[in-house]
Amino acid sequence: MRSVSEPRIRRRAGEGVVATGSAASAGGRTGGPAGATRTARTAWVVAVLAVLLVVALTSAVSFGSVDIPIGEVWSVVGRRLRGEPPEAGTRDLIVWQLRLPRALLAAVVGAGLGLVGTAVQALVRNPLADPYLLGISSGASLGAIAVIVLGAGTGGVLGWGLSASAFAGALAAFALVWALARRGGGFSPLRLVLAGIGVGQFLSGFTSFLVLQAGDEQQTRGVLFWLMGSLSGAQWDQLALPTTAVVLGLLVLQARARALNALLMGDETAAGLGVDVARLRRELFAVTSVLTGVLVSVSGAIGFVGLMVPHVCRLLIGGDHRRLLPVSALFGAVLLVAVDTLARTAVSTQELPIGVVTAVIGAPVLLLLLDRRLETR
């Protein structure tokens, strides 16, 4: 059976697939002139996004309350990479210790959100799904807010105590959603979504209760700011965990890209192509849940990125997950670095929560995408 089904997966699951509502439509085959054109288009998109990422990172480090010339930014980075002693003054501190770790963390979190958003939309076969649909972010938020409000030994909004507690909350939510979704022996997309929504609302209620228990106004503002997404206080030692999680998540999901294409055609079609649908869903749920928990633990809940990025990337390169997954990660990185820079610099007197900026930008873009999709039907 394996020798028969695998070639069929290569022929069918390699097609570009875009979920529209409850159905998925297949695109052109990857072979022949159409496949060559699609490959060339993807290469151009990747090249442009790579250039934009470098520009976004450079701008993020250069612009702020104290603007630093781009040439000096690269000079500081070059000296640090060569192991030379830093020059005296505050600009080296601003570039290397404050802005560069934050910009890199924004890129990693954005890449992770784009990646998870693409996987979740395939998991539940719903183009309106996002990384927070399955209740995992609510668990992470509850764990983080418990640390902030109860003062369980964190040194700051992005301290390791908060990150560990947020990740533990995400794993607890994952276990609860998993148990509810598997009741009765099934693991369908509808059951998974309903369990995620129920658990998410339940945990959000506890989070709201803890916010009300904040000891003073300043603490309450800090809690609400984190809940809307924040990368303030990013440090070099906080890059290792999310970077490792995103890289491993990309490798795991990329290895299942053909099966993801088949899954969007429907469970019966995917099973006919040799895909173990139940096992694939379990793996996707586990990977996306762990990755979401890691991302929320270091950045708070940042909305719209995981929802919007896959839509834009499908318009650019089609729905083949072999291309869609890495391009979504790259586009998500560019987007969140740019958004974080805007959140820091848009208002001179204060920093805006990242979630506010993504909502202002993402909501109109999402409406335009939905309007375009309706017009094509």
BALOBA-1460 file (C-alpha; in Angstrom, 3 decimals):
// residues 377
<rec num="1" residu="m" x="0.000" y="0.000" z="0.000"/>
<rec num="2" residu="r" x="2.845" y="2.382" z="0.797"/>
<rec num="3" residu="s" x="4.479" y="1.945" z="-2.589"/>
<rec num="4" residu="v" x="1.170" y="2.652" z="-4.325"/>
<rec num="5" residu="s" x="0.025" y="5.648" z="-2.288"/>
<rec num="6" residu="e" x="3.256" y="7.615" z="-2.093"/>
<rec num="7" residu="p" x="3.534" y="8.341" z="-5.840"/>
<rec num="8" residu="r" x="-0.066" y="9.517" z="-5.788"/>
<rec num="9" residu="i" x="0.788" y="11.884" z="-2.954"/>
<rec num="10" residu="r" x="3.591" y="13.289" z="-5.043"/>
<rec num="11" residu="r" x="1.234" y="13.875" z="-7.956"/>
<rec num="12" residu="r" x="-1.743" y="15.250" z="-6.060"/>
<rec num="13" residu="a" x="-0.509" y="16.649" z="-2.769"/>
<rec num="14" residu="g" x="2.094" y="18.730" z="-4.541"/>
<rec num="15" residu="e" x="-0.609" y="20.836" z="-6.110"/>
<rec num="16" residu="g" x="-1.267" y="24.314" z="-4.823"/>
<rec num="17" residu="v" x="-4.231" y="24.215" z="-2.459"/>
<rec num="18" residu="v" x="-6.120" y="27.108" z="-0.992"/>
<rec num="19" residu="a" x="-8.838" y="26.582" z="1.596"/>
<rec num="20" residu="t" x="-11.941" y="28.620" z="0.909"/>
<rec num="21" residu="g" x="-14.582" y="28.066" z="3.555"/>
<rec num="22" residu="s" x="-15.068" y="24.327" z="3.991"/>
<rec num="23" residu="a" x="-13.594" y="23.389" z="0.643"/>
<rec num="24" residu="a" x="-10.143" y="23.493" z="-0.859"/>
<rec num="25" residu="s" x="-9.367" y="24.237" z="-4.458"/>
<rec num="26" residu="a" x="-6.337" y="22.757" z="-6.163"/>
<rec num="27" residu="g" x="-3.956" y="24.869" z="-8.154"/>
<rec num="28" residu="g" x="-1.725" y="23.922" z="-11.027"/>
<rec num="29" residu="r" x="0.804" y="21.129" z="-10.985"/>
<rec num="30" residu="t" x="4.357" y="21.973" z="-10.116"/>
<rec num="31" residu="g" x="5.756" y="20.318" z="-13.242"/>
<rec num="32" residu="g" x="5.992" y="21.845" z="-16.719"/>
<rec num="33" residu="p" x="5.947" y="25.532" z="-17.686"/>
<rec num="34" residu="a" x="3.378" y="26.439" z="-15.025"/>
<rec num="35" residu="g" x="5.520" y="24.860" z="-12.329"/>
<rec num="36" residu="a" x="8.629" y="26.633" z="-13.583"/>
<rec num="37" residu="t" x="6.784" y="29.957" z="-13.577"/>
<rec num="38" residu="r" x="5.553" y="29.373" z="-10.040"/>
<rec num="39" residu="t" x="9.055" y="28.439" z="-8.888"/>
<rec num="40" residu="a" x="10.539" y="31.565" z="-10.470"/>
<rec num="41" residu="r" x="7.824" y="33.704" z="-8.895"/>
<rec num="42" residu="t" x="8.512" y="32.173" z="-5.489"/>
<rec num="43" residu="a" x="12.235" y="32.832" z="-5.889"/>
<rec num="44" residu="w" x="11.543" y="36.499" z="-6.656"/>
<rec num="45" residu="v" x="9.214" y="36.810" z="-3.671"/>
<rec num="46" residu="v" x="11.791" y="35.232" z="-1.355"/>
<rec num="47" residu="a" x="14.528" y="37.523" z="-2.682"/>
<rec num="48" residu="v" x="12.393" y="40.639" z="-2.202"/>
<rec num="49" residu="l" x="11.333" y="39.575" z="1.295"/>
<rec num="50" residu="a" x="14.944" y="38.848" z="2.256"/>
<rec num="51" residu="v" x="15.983" y="42.347" z="1.179"/>
<rec num="52" residu="l" x="13.009" y="43.847" z="3.010"/>
<rec num="53" residu="l" x="13.949" y="41.937" z="6.160"/>
<rec num="54" residu="v" x="17.466" y="43.392" z="6.114"/>
<rec num="55" residu="v" x="16.023" y="46.874" z="5.534"/>
<rec num="56" residu="a" x="13.459" y="46.409" z="8.313"/>
<rec num="57" residu="l" x="16.059" y="45.175" z="10.802"/>
<rec num="58" residu="t" x="18.422" y="48.026" z="9.961"/>
<rec num="59" residu="s" x="15.630" y="50.583" z="10.298"/>
<rec num="60" residu="a" x="14.493" y="49.064" z="13.592"/>
<rec num="61" residu="v" x="17.957" y="49.493" z="15.065"/>
<rec num="62" residu="s" x="18.507" y="52.937" z="13.538"/>
<rec num="63" residu="f" x="15.231" y="54.682" z="14.394"/>
<rec num="64" residu="g" x="13.895" y="55.462" z="17.846"/>
<rec num="65" residu="s" x="13.906" y="58.138" z="20.489"/>
<rec num="66" residu="v" x="17.563" y="58.629" z="19.540"/>
<rec num="67" residu="d" x="18.163" y="58.204" z="15.809"/>
<rec num="68" residu="i" x="21.463" y="56.557" z="14.900"/>
<rec num="69" residu="p" x="22.894" y="56.788" z="11.362"/>
<rec num="70" residu="i" x="22.692" y="53.532" z="9.434"/>
<rec num="71" residu="g" x="26.424" y="53.552" z="8.788"/>
<rec num="72" residu="e" x="27.128" y="53.757" z="12.493"/>
<rec num="73" residu="v" x="24.665" y="50.938" z="13.159"/>
<rec num="74" residu="w" x="26.553" y="48.616" z="10.825"/>
<rec num="75" residu="s" x="29.856" y="49.804" z="12.279"/>
<rec num="76" residu="v" x="28.766" y="48.867" z="15.808"/>
<rec num="77" residu="v" x="27.469" y="45.478" z="14.668"/>
<rec num="78" residu="g" x="30.645" y="44.813" z="12.703"/>
<rec num="79" residu="r" x="32.884" y="45.606" z="15.672"/>
<rec num="80" residu="r" x="30.858" y="43.357" z="17.941"/>
<rec num="81" residu="l" x="30.894" y="40.467" z="15.457"/>
<rec num="82" residu="r" x="34.658" y="40.788" z="15.028"/>
<rec num="83" residu="g" x="35.103" y="40.669" z="18.792"/>
<rec num="84" residu="e" x="36.573" y="44.153" z="18.997"/>
<rec num="85" residu="p" x="36.016" y="46.228" z="22.154"/>
<rec num="86" residu="p" x="33.025" y="48.590" z="21.890"/>
<rec num="87" residu="e" x="33.571" y="52.296" z="21.526"/>
<rec num="88" residu="a" x="32.851" y="54.539" z="24.479"/>
<rec num="89" residu="g" x="29.463" y="56.207" z="24.534"/>
<rec num="90" residu="t" x="25.810" y="55.294" z="24.641"/>
<rec num="91" residu="r" x="25.252" y="54.467" z="20.985"/>
<rec num="92" residu="d" x="26.954" y="51.089" z="21.218"/>
<rec num="93" residu="l" x="24.721" y="50.272" z="24.190"/>
<rec num="94" residu="i" x="21.600" y="51.382" z="22.314"/>
<rec num="95" residu="v" x="22.428" y="49.410" z="19.174"/>
<rec num="96" residu="w" x="23.808" y="46.186" z="20.623"/>
<rec num="97" residu="q" x="22.087" y="45.805" z="23.975"/>
<rec num="98" residu="l" x="18.687" y="47.431" z="23.418"/>
<rec num="99" residu="r" x="17.530" y="47.626" z="19.817"/>
<rec num="100" residu="l" x="19.213" y="44.732" z="18.009"/>
<rec num="101" residu="p" x="17.989" y="41.981" z="20.393"/>
<rec num="102" residu="r" x="14.483" y="43.431" z="20.192"/>
<rec num="103" residu="a" x="14.551" y="43.597" z="16.389"/>
<rec num="104" residu="l" x="15.792" y="40.015" z="16.109"/>
<rec num="105" residu="l" x="13.190" y="38.800" z="18.610"/>
<rec num="106" residu="a" x="10.490" y="40.562" z="16.574"/>
<rec num="107" residu="a" x="11.716" y="38.755" z="13.456"/>
<rec num="108" residu="v" x="11.676" y="35.379" z="15.204"/>
<rec num="109" residu="v" x="8.217" y="35.895" z="16.723"/>
<rec num="110" residu="g" x="6.823" y="37.176" z="13.416"/>
<rec num="111" residu="a" x="8.239" y="34.174" z="11.569"/>
<rec num="112" residu="g" x="6.725" y="31.849" z="14.141"/>
<rec num="113" residu="l" x="3.297" y="33.489" z="13.982"/>
<rec num="114" residu="g" x="3.250" y="33.310" z="10.184"/>
<rec num="115" residu="l" x="4.298" y="29.675" z="10.301"/>
<rec num="116" residu="v" x="1.778" y="28.678" z="12.959"/>
<rec num="117" residu="g" x="-1.026" y="30.599" z="11.250"/>
<rec num="118" residu="t" x="-0.450" y="28.664" z="8.032"/>
<rec num="119" residu="a" x="-0.389" y="25.334" z="9.854"/>
<rec num="120" residu="v" x="-3.499" y="26.044" z="11.951"/>
<rec num="121" residu="q" x="-5.513" y="27.067" z="8.886"/>
<rec num="122" residu="a" x="-4.603" y="23.733" z="7.306"/>
<rec num="123" residu="l" x="-5.266" y="21.852" z="10.545"/>
<rec num="124" residu="v" x="-8.863" y="23.045" z="10.886"/>
<rec num="125" residu="r" x="-9.425" y="23.714" z="7.155"/>
<rec num="126" residu="n" x="-10.569" y="27.245" z="7.903"/>
<rec num="127" residu="p" x="-8.926" y="30.294" z="6.270"/>
<rec num="128" residu="l" x="-10.097" y="32.479" z="9.171"/>
<rec num="129" residu="a" x="-8.255" y="30.439" z="11.802"/>
<rec num="130" residu="d" x="-5.278" y="31.935" z="13.611"/>
<rec num="131" residu="p" x="-2.722" y="30.687" z="16.178"/>
<rec num="132" residu="y" x="-4.942" y="31.786" z="19.072"/>
<rec num="133" residu="l" x="-8.045" y="29.883" z="17.975"/>
<rec num="134" residu="l" x="-7.110" y="26.723" z="19.875"/>
<rec num="135" residu="g" x="-6.979" y="28.284" z="23.344"/>
<rec num="136" residu="i" x="-3.238" y="27.901" z="23.799"/>
<rec num="137" residu="s" x="-2.550" y="31.632" z="23.985"/>
<rec num="138" residu="s" x="-5.164" y="31.993" z="26.721"/>
<rec num="139" residu="g" x="-3.297" y="29.452" z="28.828"/>
<rec num="140" residu="a" x="0.002" y="31.221" z="28.210"/>
<rec num="141" residu="s" x="-1.531" y="34.584" z="29.067"/>
<rec num="142" residu="l" x="-3.013" y="33.240" z="32.295"/>
<rec num="143" residu="g" x="0.341" y="31.835" z="33.382"/>
<rec num="144" residu="a" x="2.134" y="35.078" z="32.565"/>
<rec num="145" residu="i" x="-0.418" y="37.317" z="34.251"/>
<rec num="146" residu="a" x="-0.330" y="35.126" z="37.359"/>
<rec num="147" residu="v" x="3.406" y="35.797" z="37.624"/>
<rec num="148" residu="i" x="3.014" y="39.539" z="37.052"/>
<rec num="149" residu="v" x="0.128" y="40.044" z="39.471"/>
<rec num="150" residu="l" x="1.223" y="37.613" z="42.169"/>
<rec num="151" residu="g" x="4.873" y="38.655" z="41.891"/>
<rec num="152" residu="a" x="6.326" y="35.180" z="41.617"/>
<rec num="153" residu="g" x="9.932" y="36.206" z="41.230"/>
<rec num="154" residu="t" x="10.083" y="37.773" z="37.786"/>
<rec num="155" residu="g" x="12.556" y="40.526" z="37.187"/>
<rec num="156" residu="g" x="10.582" y="42.231" z="34.427"/>
<rec num="157" residu="v" x="7.811" y="41.854" z="31.933"/>
<rec num="158" residu="l" x="9.948" y="39.532" z="29.814"/>
<rec num="159" residu="g" x="11.879" y="37.829" z="32.587"/>
<rec num="160" residu="w" x="12.521" y="34.109" z="32.629"/>
<rec num="161" residu="g" x="10.033" y="33.618" z="35.462"/>
<rec num="162" residu="l" x="7.248" y="35.024" z="33.326"/>
<rec num="163" residu="s" x="8.312" y="33.088" z="30.225"/>
<rec num="164" residu="a" x="8.449" y="29.800" z="32.117"/>
<rec num="165" residu="s" x="5.043" y="30.391" z="33.687"/>
<rec num="166" residu="a" x="3.513" y="31.386" z="30.349"/>
<rec num="167" residu="f" x="4.882" y="28.265" z="28.687"/>
<rec num="168" residu="a" x="3.572" y="26.098" z="31.525"/>
<rec num="169" residu="g" x="0.144" y="27.690" z="31.087"/>
<rec num="170" residu="a" x="0.264" y="26.980" z="27.364"/>
<rec num="171" residu="l" x="1.095" y="23.317" z="27.974"/>
<rec num="172" residu="a" x="-1.742" y="23.029" z="30.506"/>
<rec num="173" residu="a" x="-4.186" y="24.528" z="28.005"/>
<rec num="174" residu="f" x="-2.835" y="22.181" z="25.336"/>
<rec num="175" residu="a" x="-3.459" y="19.154" z="27.561"/>
<rec num="176" residu="l" x="-6.993" y="20.308" z="28.376"/>
<rec num="177" residu="v" x="-7.952" y="21.017" z="24.756"/>
<rec num="178" residu="w" x="-6.407" y="17.722" z="23.675"/>
<rec num="179" residu="a" x="-8.402" y="15.770" z="26.268"/>
<rec num="180" residu="l" x="-11.676" y="17.468" z="25.330"/>
<rec num="181" residu="a" x="-11.102" y="17.118" z="21.583"/>
<rec num="182" residu="r" x="-10.414" y="13.386" z="21.875"/>
<rec num="183" residu="r" x="-13.504" y="12.581" z="23.953"/>
<rec num="184" residu="g" x="-15.558" y="9.968" z="22.163"/>
<rec num="185" residu="g" x="-12.577" y="8.798" z="20.139"/>
<rec num="186" residu="g" x="-12.752" y="11.556" z="17.526"/>
<rec num="187" residu="f" x="-10.324" y="14.300" z="16.605"/>
<rec num="188" residu="s" x="-12.229" y="16.303" z="14.001"/>
<rec num="189" residu="p" x="-11.525" y="19.949" z="13.100"/>
<rec num="190" residu="l" x="-14.905" y="21.034" z="14.494"/>
<rec num="191" residu="r" x="-14.340" y="19.244" z="17.801"/>
<rec num="192" residu="l" x="-10.858" y="20.749" z="18.062"/>
<rec num="193" residu="v" x="-12.064" y="24.292" z="17.354"/>
<rec num="194" residu="l" x="-14.962" y="24.052" z="19.795"/>
<rec num="195" residu="a" x="-12.698" y="22.676" z="22.523"/>
<rec num="196" residu="g" x="-10.170" y="25.436" z="21.855"/>
<rec num="197" residu="i" x="-12.767" y="28.190" z="21.967"/>
<rec num="198" residu="g" x="-14.299" y="26.814" z="25.158"/>
<rec num="199" residu="v" x="-10.982" y="26.442" z="26.959"/>
<rec num="200" residu="g" x="-9.835" y="29.842" z="25.700"/>
<rec num="201" residu="q" x="-12.899" y="31.624" z="27.038"/>
<rec num="202" residu="f" x="-12.692" y="29.757" z="30.343"/>
<rec num="203" residu="l" x="-9.054" y="30.715" z="30.873"/>
<rec num="204" residu="s" x="-9.641" y="34.281" z="29.678"/>
<rec num="205" residu="g" x="-12.166" y="34.669" z="32.481"/>
<rec num="206" residu="f" x="-9.511" y="33.766" z="35.051"/>
<rec num="207" residu="t" x="-7.073" y="36.131" z="33.358"/>
<rec num="208" residu="s" x="-9.550" y="39.005" z="33.646"/>
<rec num="209" residu="f" x="-10.068" y="38.185" z="37.307"/>
<rec num="210" residu="l" x="-6.317" y="38.328" z="37.955"/>
<rec num="211" residu="v" x="-6.024" y="41.646" z="36.107"/>
<rec num="212" residu="l" x="-8.622" y="43.083" z="38.471"/>
<rec num="213" residu="q" x="-6.481" y="41.922" z="41.395"/>
<rec num="214" residu="a" x="-3.484" y="43.975" z="40.280"/>
<rec num="215" residu="g" x="-2.187" y="45.927" z="43.251"/>
<rec num="216" residu="d" x="-1.900" y="49.373" z="41.692"/>
<rec num="217" residu="e" x="-2.587" y="51.329" z="38.535"/>
<rec num="218" residu="q" x="0.971" y="50.999" z="37.238"/>
<rec num="219" residu="q" x="0.871" y="47.229" z="37.603"/>
<rec num="220" residu="t" x="-2.493" y="47.077" z="35.847"/>
<rec num="221" residu="r" x="-1.116" y="49.112" z="32.945"/>
<rec num="222" residu="g" x="1.854" y="46.750" z="32.699"/>
<rec num="223" residu="v" x="-0.422" y="43.708" z="32.626"/>
<rec num="224" residu="l" x="-2.704" y="45.151" z="29.953"/>
<rec num="225" residu="f" x="0.288" y="46.311" z="27.904"/>
<rec num="226" residu="w" x="1.740" y="42.794" z="27.914"/>
<rec num="227" residu="l" x="-1.614" y="41.232" z="27.020"/>
<rec num="228" residu="m" x="-1.735" y="43.387" z="23.869"/>
<rec num="229" residu="g" x="1.752" y="42.322" z="22.835"/>
<rec num="230" residu="s" x="5.107" y="43.726" z="23.866"/>
<rec num="231" residu="l" x="8.764" y="43.135" z="23.063"/>
<rec num="232" residu="s" x="10.076" y="45.768" z="25.445"/>
<rec num="233" residu="g" x="12.859" y="44.463" z="27.624"/>
<rec num="234" residu="a" x="14.051" y="41.937" z="25.029"/>
<rec num="235" residu="q" x="17.530" y="40.600" z="25.772"/>
<rec num="236" residu="w" x="20.031" y="38.412" z="23.971"/>
<rec num="237" residu="d" x="19.490" y="35.430" z="26.262"/>
<rec num="238" residu="q" x="15.786" y="35.368" z="25.379"/>
<rec num="239" residu="l" x="16.447" y="34.651" z="21.696"/>
<rec num="240" residu="a" x="17.606" y="31.047" z="22.050"/>
<rec num="241" residu="l" x="14.306" y="29.383" z="23.018"/>
<rec num="242" residu="p" x="11.963" y="30.985" z="20.441"/>
<rec num="243" residu="t" x="14.575" y="30.736" z="17.674"/>
<rec num="244" residu="t" x="15.085" y="27.036" z="18.327"/>
<rec num="245" residu="a" x="11.328" y="26.450" z="18.499"/>
<rec num="246" residu="v" x="10.661" y="28.283" z="15.218"/>
<rec num="247" residu="v" x="13.460" y="26.509" z="13.338"/>
<rec num="248" residu="l" x="12.397" y="23.070" z="14.582"/>
<rec num="249" residu="g" x="8.747" y="23.896" z="13.913"/>
<rec num="250" residu="l" x="9.546" y="24.900" z="10.338"/>
<rec num="251" residu="l" x="11.503" y="21.688" z="9.750"/>
<rec num="252" residu="v" x="8.738" y="19.496" z="11.173"/>
<rec num="253" residu="l" x="5.968" y="21.244" z="9.239"/>
<rec num="254" residu="q" x="7.993" y="21.399" z="6.029"/>
<rec num="255" residu="a" x="8.450" y="17.628" z="6.190"/>
<rec num="256" residu="r" x="4.639" y="17.333" z="6.202"/>
<rec num="257" residu="a" x="3.960" y="19.910" z="3.489"/>
<rec num="258" residu="r" x="2.661" y="17.399" z="0.930"/>
<rec num="259" residu="a" x="0.351" y="15.863" z="3.505"/>
<rec num="260" residu="l" x="-0.922" y="19.358" z="4.391"/>
<rec num="261" residu="n" x="-1.783" y="19.932" z="0.734"/>
<rec num="262" residu="a" x="-3.705" y="16.669" z="0.685"/>
<rec num="263" residu="l" x="-5.466" y="17.470" z="3.968"/>
<rec num="264" residu="l" x="-6.993" y="20.624" z="2.492"/>
<rec num="265" residu="m" x="-8.743" y="18.497" z="-0.127"/>
<rec num="266" residu="g" x="-10.741" y="16.769" z="2.601"/>
<rec num="267" residu="d" x="-10.211" y="13.874" z="4.982"/>
<rec num="268" residu="e" x="-11.449" y="11.211" z="2.571"/>
<rec num="269" residu="t" x="-9.297" y="12.455" z="-0.276"/>
<rec num="270" residu="a" x="-6.256" y="12.736" z="1.982"/>
<rec num="271" residu="a" x="-6.822" y="9.219" z="3.334"/>
<rec num="272" residu="g" x="-7.158" y="7.951" z="-0.226"/>
<rec num="273" residu="l" x="-3.760" y="9.458" z="-0.957"/>
<rec num="274" residu="g" x="-2.214" y="7.480" z="1.880"/>
<rec num="275" residu="v" x="-2.216" y="10.174" z="4.581"/>
<rec num="276" residu="d" x="-2.913" y="9.075" z="8.157"/>
<rec num="277" residu="v" x="-5.275" y="11.986" z="8.822"/>
<rec num="278" residu="a" x="-5.778" y="11.407" z="12.549"/>
<rec num="279" residu="r" x="-2.052" y="11.123" z="13.196"/>
<rec num="280" residu="l" x="-1.297" y="14.181" z="11.064"/>
<rec num="281" residu="r" x="-3.820" y="16.272" z="13.008"/>
<rec num="282" residu="r" x="-2.372" y="15.168" z="16.327"/>
<rec num="283" residu="e" x="1.120" y="16.095" z="15.174"/>
<rec num="284" residu="l" x="-0.006" y="19.468" z="13.821"/>
<rec num="285" residu="f" x="-1.884" y="20.291" z="17.006"/>
<rec num="286" residu="a" x="1.098" y="19.385" z="19.175"/>
<rec num="287" residu="v" x="3.590" y="21.380" z="17.078"/>
<rec num="288" residu="t" x="1.407" y="24.480" z="16.746"/>
<rec num="289" residu="s" x="0.461" y="24.429" z="20.422"/>
<rec num="290" residu="v" x="4.033" y="24.218" z="21.690"/>
<rec num="291" residu="l" x="5.209" y="26.853" z="19.217"/>
<rec num="292" residu="t" x="2.343" y="29.202" z="20.111"/>
<rec num="293" residu="g" x="3.094" y="28.783" z="23.804"/>
<rec num="294" residu="v" x="6.751" y="29.673" z="23.276"/>
<rec num="295" residu="l" x="5.900" y="32.746" z="21.186"/>
<rec num="296" residu="v" x="3.264" y="34.080" z="23.574"/>
<rec num="297" residu="s" x="5.601" y="33.555" z="26.512"/>
<rec num="298" residu="v" x="8.133" y="36.035" z="25.077"/>
<rec num="299" residu="s" x="5.872" y="38.529" z="23.292"/>
<rec num="300" residu="g" x="2.371" y="38.432" z="24.722"/>
<rec num="301" residu="a" x="-0.668" y="37.911" z="22.505"/>
<rec num="302" residu="i" x="-0.091" y="39.616" z="19.145"/>
<rec num="303" residu="g" x="-3.153" y="39.321" z="16.945"/>
<rec num="304" residu="f" x="-3.750" y="39.383" z="13.186"/>
<rec num="305" residu="v" x="-0.215" y="38.390" z="12.131"/>
<rec num="306" residu="g" x="-0.933" y="34.659" z="12.029"/>
<rec num="307" residu="l" x="-4.294" y="35.336" z="10.390"/>
<rec num="308" residu="m" x="-3.189" y="37.839" z="7.758"/>
<rec num="309" residu="v" x="0.222" y="36.540" z="6.672"/>
<rec num="310" residu="p" x="-0.927" y="33.214" z="5.136"/>
<rec num="311" residu="h" x="-3.617" y="35.009" z="3.091"/>
<rec num="312" residu="v" x="-1.156" y="37.504" z="1.623"/>
<rec num="313" residu="c" x="1.388" y="34.788" z="0.865"/>
<rec num="314" residu="r" x="-1.206" y="32.640" z="-0.915"/>
<rec num="315" residu="l" x="-2.001" y="35.592" z="-3.156"/>
<rec num="316" residu="l" x="1.705" y="35.966" z="-3.925"/>
<rec num="317" residu="i" x="2.803" y="32.367" z="-4.516"/>
<rec num="318" residu="g" x="-0.248" y="30.086" z="-4.341"/>
<rec num="319" residu="g" x="-1.251" y="27.512" z="-1.765"/>
<rec num="320" residu="d" x="1.398" y="24.790" z="-2.083"/>
<rec num="321" residu="h" x="2.638" y="24.348" z="1.489"/>
<rec num="322" residu="r" x="6.114" y="23.379" z="0.314"/>
<rec num="323" residu="r" x="6.522" y="27.026" z="-0.654"/>
<rec num="324" residu="l" x="3.871" y="28.609" z="1.551"/>
<rec num="325" residu="l" x="5.377" y="27.614" z="4.904"/>
<rec num="326" residu="p" x="8.846" y="29.183" z="4.485"/>
<rec num="327" residu="v" x="7.496" y="32.239" z="2.656"/>
<rec num="328" residu="s" x="4.917" y="32.822" z="5.408"/>
<rec num="329" residu="a" x="7.676" y="32.644" z="8.016"/>
<rec num="330" residu="l" x="9.791" y="35.157" z="6.084"/>
<rec num="331" residu="f" x="6.901" y="37.541" z="5.461"/>
<rec num="332" residu="g" x="5.816" y="37.302" z="9.104"/>
<rec num="333" residu="a" x="9.327" y="38.263" z="10.194"/>
<rec num="334" residu="v" x="9.371" y="41.324" z="7.921"/>
<rec num="335" residu="l" x="5.900" y="42.388" z="9.031"/>
<rec num="336" residu="l" x="6.450" y="42.176" z="12.776"/>
<rec num="337" residu="v" x="9.829" y="43.946" z="12.670"/>
<rec num="338" residu="a" x="8.195" y="46.806" z="10.754"/>
<rec num="339" residu="v" x="5.183" y="46.869" z="13.083"/>
<rec num="340" residu="d" x="7.356" y="46.879" z="16.209"/>
<rec num="341" residu="t" x="9.388" y="49.783" z="14.827"/>
<rec num="342" residu="l" x="6.173" y="51.675" z="14.133"/>
<rec num="343" residu="a" x="4.873" y="50.905" z="17.630"/>
<rec num="344" residu="r" x="8.055" y="52.379" z="19.144"/>
<rec num="345" residu="t" x="8.215" y="55.512" z="17.005"/>
<rec num="346" residu="a" x="4.633" y="56.452" z="16.029"/>
<rec num="347" residu="v" x="3.990" y="58.370" z="19.258"/>
<rec num="348" residu="s" x="6.929" y="60.329" z="20.631"/>
<rec num="349" residu="t" x="5.759" y="60.302" z="24.236"/>
<rec num="350" residu="q" x="5.035" y="56.601" z="24.658"/>
<rec num="351" residu="e" x="5.338" y="53.158" z="23.124"/>
<rec num="352" residu="l" x="2.231" y="51.536" z="21.679"/>
<rec num="353" residu="p" x="1.382" y="47.876" z="22.285"/>
<rec num="354" residu="i" x="2.202" y="45.838" z="19.190"/>
<rec num="355" residu="g" x="-1.266" y="44.298" z="19.156"/>
<rec num="356" residu="v" x="-2.840" y="47.734" z="18.723"/>
<rec num="357" residu="v" x="-0.767" y="48.410" z="15.603"/>
<rec num="358" residu="t" x="-1.354" y="44.954" z="14.111"/>
<rec num="359" residu="a" x="-5.102" y="45.353" z="14.663"/>
<rec num="360" residu="v" x="-5.185" y="48.782" z="13.009"/>
<rec num="361" residu="i" x="-3.222" y="47.471" z="10.023"/>
<rec num="362" residu="g" x="-4.538" y="43.926" z="9.924"/>
<rec num="363" residu="a" x="-8.283" y="44.526" z="10.145"/>
<rec num="364" residu="p" x="-8.559" y="46.606" z="6.922"/>
<rec num="365" residu="v" x="-6.210" y="44.237" z="5.089"/>
<rec num="366" residu="l" x="-8.273" y="41.247" z="6.186"/>
<rec num="367" residu="l" x="-11.490" y="42.918" z="5.035"/>
<rec num="368" residu="l" x="-9.928" y="43.658" z="1.643"/>
<rec num="369" residu="l" x="-8.784" y="40.053" z="1.303"/>
<rec num="370" residu="l" x="-12.220" y="38.723" z="2.219"/>
<rec num="371" residu="d" x="-13.874" y="41.136" z="-0.209"/>
<rec num="372" residu="r" x="-11.549" y="40.006" z="-2.979"/>
<rec num="373" residu="r" x="-12.230" y="36.353" z="-2.177"/>
<rec num="374" residu="l" x="-15.987" y="36.936" z="-2.322"/>
<rec num="375" residu="e" x="-15.651" y="38.715" z="-5.679"/>
<rec num="376" residu="t" x="-13.803" y="35.738" z="-7.173"/>
<rec num="377" residu="r" x="-16.574" y="33.301" z="-6.247"/>
